[in-house]
Amino acid sequence: MTAQKKPKDPKDTPPDTGKTSEPNQAAPKNGVLIIDDERQVRETIRDILEMEAVPAFLAADGEAGIAAFIANQDQIGLIILDLYMPGLSGLETFAALRELDPSAKIVLSSGYSKAESLEKLENFKPTDFLPKPYRLQTILHLVAEHLA
C-alpha cells in the first residue's frame, strides 16, 4: 500500500512578513569612547550619555583609549578625544585611531580655542571640535549628529 501525499494545509504555512532571510546585519555602532586624562570630564560625559541610554567607554590616556577602541570597535561609533594629554598626546592617539579605522568619527576636545587647536593638527581632519568647558546641550547635539 502506498502512502498518498496529503495536500499542504494553508494554515501550516507561516504568513509572509515581507522580510527575507538574510544574514544578521551588524548592530549599529552607538557607543561613545571618551579619552580624557581628567577623570571628572570622563565621568561627566558618561553620566550625560547614560541619561540618553548611549553606551560610554572611558579611557584615561591615549594608550588606554587605543586599547578600548580595539576591544570595542564594533560598538563605538564616535570618539571624543582630548587634544592635550600627558603621555601619548591627543595627536598621536588620533593618528593611531585613524590608522586602525580611517573612517572613525573622532571629535577633538580642548580648553583652547578651536582655531588654536586645529592649527596644531596640520593634515589631521577631525570629525568635529568640542570646546571645554562642556555644555549639556552641546554634548547631546554633537553625539546625536554624529551617531545618526
Sequence and secondary structure as in RCSB ss.txt:
>XXXX:A:sequence
MTAQKKPKDPKDTPPDTGKTSEPNQAAPKNGVLIIDDERQVRETIRDILEMEAVPAFLAADGEAGIAAFIANQDQ
IGLIILDLYMPGLSGLETFAALRELDPSAKIVLSSGYSKAESLEKLENFKPTDFLPKPYRLQTILHLVAEHLA
>XXXX:A:secstr
         GGGS    S            EEEEE S HHHHHHHHHHHHHTT  EEEESSHHHHHHHHHHHTTT
EEEEEEESS SSS HHHHHHHHHHH TT  EEEEESS HHHHHHTTTT   SEEEESS  HHHHHHHHHHHH 
